[in-house]
Amino acid sequence: MASIKVKRKERAYTNLSNTPIQSKTLSLKAKGLLLYMFSLPEDWDYTVSGLATNLKEGRDAIGNILKELEEHKYLKRETFRGEGGKFIGNDYELYEEPYASTGG
């Protein structure tokens, strides 16, 4: 029988539901990015570029992973556009468990 010992610091850890981690529908990259995003402070730069600053994956890969999290309802992303439809930014809502669809 295999066993594992987990060594944790008393502080600086992220508490997250097992639901996304044990999901059979999310890729390992999506699980990792979700966990990473939950570990960041709320005032972090949650742009694709901001997330890419500390990750090995590039902007395209991160964008695709965010889309996966949206598809599986672990992330809601609201996009804001200014004059002429110019992209301004996004607001994100992260969920530990898939949120319920509200129709539409």
PyRosetta script that sets phi, psi and omega in degrees:
from pyrosetta import init, pose_from_sequence

init()
pose = pose_from_sequence("MASIKVKRKERAYTNLSNTPIQSKTLSLKAKGLLLYMFSLPEDWDYTVSGLATNLKEGRDAIGNILKELEEHKYLKRETFRGEGGKFIGNDYELYEEPYASTGG")
pose.set_psi(1, 132.0)
pose.set_omega(1, 179.3)
pose.set_phi(2, -82.1)
pose.set_psi(2, 147.0)
pose.set_omega(2, 175.8)
pose.set_phi(3, -138.4)
pose.set_psi(3, 161.1)
pose.set_omega(3, 178.8)
pose.set_phi(4, -141.8)
pose.set_psi(4, 139.7)
pose.set_omega(4, 173.7)
pose.set_phi(5, -107.5)
pose.set_psi(5, 130.6)
pose.set_omega(5, 179.4)
pose.set_phi(6, -103.0)
pose.set_psi(6, 121.3)
pose.set_omega(6, 177.5)
pose.set_phi(7, -101.0)
pose.set_psi(7, 116.6)
pose.set_omega(7, -178.7)
pose.set_phi(8, -120.1)
pose.set_psi(8, 147.0)
pose.set_omega(8, 170.1)
pose.set_phi(9, -76.4)
pose.set_psi(9, 156.9)
pose.set_omega(9, 179.6)
pose.set_phi(10, -71.5)
pose.set_psi(10, -18.2)
pose.set_omega(10, 178.2)
pose.set_phi(11, -134.7)
pose.set_psi(11, 179.4)
pose.set_omega(11, 178.1)
pose.set_phi(12, 62.6)
pose.set_psi(12, 53.0)
pose.set_omega(12, 174.4)
pose.set_phi(13, -137.6)
pose.set_psi(13, 163.6)
pose.set_omega(13, -178.3)
pose.set_phi(14, -112.1)
pose.set_psi(14, 129.2)
pose.set_omega(14, 178.0)
pose.set_phi(15, -99.9)
pose.set_psi(15, 120.0)
pose.set_omega(15, -176.1)
pose.set_phi(16, -141.5)
pose.set_psi(16, 144.3)
pose.set_omega(16, 175.7)
pose.set_phi(17, -55.8)
pose.set_psi(17, 148.2)
pose.set_omega(17, 176.1)
pose.set_phi(18, -74.0)
pose.set_psi(18, -13.6)
pose.set_omega(18, -175.1)
pose.set_phi(19, -52.8)
pose.set_psi(19, -54.6)
pose.set_omega(19, -179.2)
pose.set_phi(20, -69.9)
pose.set_psi(20, -33.0)
pose.set_omega(20, -177.6)
pose.set_phi(21, -67.2)
pose.set_psi(21, -35.5)
pose.set_omega(21, -178.0)
pose.set_phi(22, -96.2)
pose.set_psi(22, 4.1)
pose.set_omega(22, -179.7)
pose.set_phi(23, -61.3)
pose.set_psi(23, 137.5)
pose.set_omega(23, 176.4)
pose.set_phi(24, -90.3)
pose.set_psi(24, -8.3)
pose.set_omega(24, -177.9)
pose.set_phi(25, -98.4)
pose.set_psi(25, -20.8)
pose.set_omega(25, 178.9)
pose.set_phi(26, -88.8)
pose.set_psi(26, 141.1)
pose.set_omega(26, 174.8)
pose.set_phi(27, -71.7)
pose.set_psi(27, 162.2)
pose.set_omega(27, 178.0)
pose.set_phi(28, -62.1)
pose.set_psi(28, -37.2)
pose.set_omega(28, 178.2)
pose.set_phi(29, -64.1)
pose.set_psi(29, -40.0)
pose.set_omega(29, 179.0)
pose.set_phi(30, -65.9)
pose.set_psi(30, -40.4)
pose.set_omega(30, 177.3)
pose.set_phi(31, -62.3)
pose.set_psi(31, -43.5)
pose.set_omega(31, -179.3)
pose.set_phi(32, -65.4)
pose.set_psi(32, -43.9)
pose.set_omega(32, 179.7)
pose.set_phi(33, -65.9)
pose.set_psi(33, -40.5)
pose.set_omega(33, 177.9)
pose.set_phi(34, -60.4)
pose.set_psi(34, -47.1)
pose.set_omega(34, 178.4)
pose.set_phi(35, -61.1)
pose.set_psi(35, -43.7)
pose.set_omega(35, 178.9)
pose.set_phi(36, -59.9)
pose.set_psi(36, -44.9)
pose.set_omega(36, -178.8)
pose.set_phi(37, -65.1)
pose.set_psi(37, -37.7)
pose.set_omega(37, 177.1)
pose.set_phi(38, -66.1)
pose.set_psi(38, -24.2)
pose.set_omega(38, -178.0)
pose.set_phi(39, -81.1)
pose.set_psi(39, -13.4)
pose.set_omega(39, -176.1)
pose.set_phi(40, -87.5)
pose.set_psi(40, 152.5)
pose.set_omega(40, 175.8)
pose.set_phi(41, -69.0)
pose.set_psi(41, 156.5)
pose.set_omega(41, -177.2)
pose.set_phi(42, -62.4)
pose.set_psi(42, -24.2)
pose.set_omega(42, -178.9)
pose.set_phi(43, -90.5)
pose.set_psi(43, 11.0)
pose.set_omega(43, 178.3)
pose.set_phi(44, -64.4)
pose.set_psi(44, 156.6)
pose.set_omega(44, 175.9)
pose.set_phi(45, -79.3)
pose.set_psi(45, 93.9)
pose.set_omega(45, -175.2)
pose.set_phi(46, -85.8)
pose.set_psi(46, 21.4)
pose.set_omega(46, 172.5)
pose.set_phi(47, -73.6)
pose.set_psi(47, 163.3)
pose.set_omega(47, 176.2)
pose.set_phi(48, -58.3)
pose.set_psi(48, -42.7)
pose.set_omega(48, 178.1)
pose.set_phi(49, -64.0)
pose.set_psi(49, -40.5)
pose.set_omega(49, 179.2)
pose.set_phi(50, -63.7)
pose.set_psi(50, -41.9)
pose.set_omega(50, 177.9)
pose.set_phi(51, -66.8)
pose.set_psi(51, -36.0)
pose.set_omega(51, -178.0)
pose.set_phi(52, -69.3)
pose.set_psi(52, -18.9)
pose.set_omega(52, -176.7)
pose.set_phi(53, -61.6)
pose.set_psi(53, -30.4)
pose.set_omega(53, -177.1)
pose.set_phi(54, -114.8)
pose.set_psi(54, 10.6)
pose.set_omega(54, -176.9)
pose.set_phi(55, -121.3)
pose.set_psi(55, 153.9)
pose.set_omega(55, 179.8)
pose.set_phi(56, -71.9)
pose.set_psi(56, -33.7)
pose.set_omega(56, -178.4)
pose.set_phi(57, -68.6)
pose.set_psi(57, 148.6)
pose.set_omega(57, 177.9)
pose.set_phi(58, -84.2)
pose.set_psi(58, 179.3)
pose.set_omega(58, -177.1)
pose.set_phi(59, -60.1)
pose.set_psi(59, -42.6)
pose.set_omega(59, -179.3)
pose.set_phi(60, -62.7)
pose.set_psi(60, -44.3)
pose.set_omega(60, 179.9)
pose.set_phi(61, -62.9)
pose.set_psi(61, -43.9)
pose.set_omega(61, 179.7)
pose.set_phi(62, -64.0)
pose.set_psi(62, -41.4)
pose.set_omega(62, 177.0)
pose.set_phi(63, -59.5)
pose.set_psi(63, -41.4)
pose.set_omega(63, 178.6)
pose.set_phi(64, -67.0)
pose.set_psi(64, -37.6)
pose.set_omega(64, 178.6)
pose.set_phi(65, -67.9)
pose.set_psi(65, -40.1)
pose.set_omega(65, 176.7)
pose.set_phi(66, -61.0)
pose.set_psi(66, -39.4)
pose.set_omega(66, 177.0)
pose.set_phi(67, -62.0)
pose.set_psi(67, -40.8)
pose.set_omega(67, 178.0)
pose.set_phi(68, -61.9)
pose.set_psi(68, -43.6)
pose.set_omega(68, 178.8)
pose.set_phi(69, -63.5)
pose.set_psi(69, -36.0)
pose.set_omega(69, 175.8)
pose.set_phi(70, -65.4)
pose.set_psi(70, -46.3)
pose.set_omega(70, -178.9)
pose.set_phi(71, -58.6)
pose.set_psi(71, -34.6)
pose.set_omega(71, -177.9)
pose.set_phi(72, -96.4)
pose.set_psi(72, 8.5)
pose.set_omega(72, 172.0)
pose.set_phi(73, 66.0)
pose.set_psi(73, 34.1)
pose.set_omega(73, 171.7)
pose.set_phi(74, -99.9)
pose.set_psi(74, -7.6)
pose.set_omega(74, -177.3)
pose.set_phi(75, -143.7)
pose.set_psi(75, 133.6)
pose.set_omega(75, 168.7)
pose.set_phi(76, -112.5)
pose.set_psi(76, 131.9)
pose.set_omega(76, -179.7)
pose.set_phi(77, -126.5)
pose.set_psi(77, 123.7)
pose.set_omega(77, 176.2)
pose.set_phi(78, -108.3)
pose.set_psi(78, 124.2)
pose.set_omega(78, -178.1)
pose.set_phi(79, -97.9)
pose.set_psi(79, 137.7)
pose.set_omega(79, 178.6)
pose.set_phi(80, -114.4)
pose.set_psi(80, 136.3)
pose.set_omega(80, 179.8)
pose.set_phi(81, -128.2)
pose.set_psi(81, 145.9)
pose.set_omega(81, 179.8)
pose.set_phi(82, -100.7)
pose.set_psi(82, -152.5)
pose.set_omega(82, -179.8)
pose.set_phi(83, -57.9)
pose.set_psi(83, 138.5)
pose.set_omega(83, 178.6)
pose.set_phi(84, 68.4)
pose.set_psi(84, 14.2)
pose.set_omega(84, 179.0)
pose.set_phi(85, 78.2)
pose.set_psi(85, 13.9)
pose.set_omega(85, -178.8)
pose.set_phi(86, -69.0)
pose.set_psi(86, 131.0)
pose.set_omega(86, 179.9)
pose.set_phi(87, -61.2)
pose.set_psi(87, 130.2)
pose.set_omega(87, 177.2)
pose.set_phi(88, -106.6)
pose.set_psi(88, -44.7)
pose.set_omega(88, -178.6)
pose.set_phi(89, 168.9)
pose.set_psi(89, -177.9)
pose.set_omega(89, 180.0)
pose.set_phi(90, -126.5)
pose.set_psi(90, 151.0)
pose.set_omega(90, 165.2)
pose.set_phi(91, -111.2)
pose.set_psi(91, 137.4)
pose.set_omega(91, -179.0)
pose.set_phi(92, -116.0)
pose.set_psi(92, 144.0)
pose.set_omega(92, 167.4)
pose.set_phi(93, -124.2)
pose.set_psi(93, 121.9)
pose.set_omega(93, 178.8)
pose.set_phi(94, -99.8)
pose.set_psi(94, 144.6)
pose.set_omega(94, -179.5)
pose.set_phi(95, -127.6)
pose.set_psi(95, 139.0)
pose.set_omega(95, 176.5)
pose.set_phi(96, -75.6)
pose.set_psi(96, -24.1)
pose.set_omega(96, 177.6)
pose.set_phi(97, -133.9)
pose.set_psi(97, 152.0)
pose.set_omega(97, -178.8)
pose.set_phi(98, -56.5)
pose.set_psi(98, 133.7)
pose.set_omega(98, 178.9)
pose.set_phi(99, -78.6)
pose.set_psi(99, 157.1)
pose.set_omega(99, 179.5)
pose.set_phi(100, -79.8)
pose.set_psi(100, 136.4)
pose.set_omega(100, 176.4)
pose.set_phi(101, -67.1)
pose.set_psi(101, 144.6)
pose.set_omega(101, -179.8)
pose.set_phi(102, -110.1)
pose.set_psi(102, 21.9)
pose.set_omega(102, 179.2)
pose.set_phi(103, 79.8)
pose.set_psi(103, -170.3)
pose.set_omega(103, 175.7)
pose.set_phi(104, 104.5)
pose.dump_pdb("model.pdb")
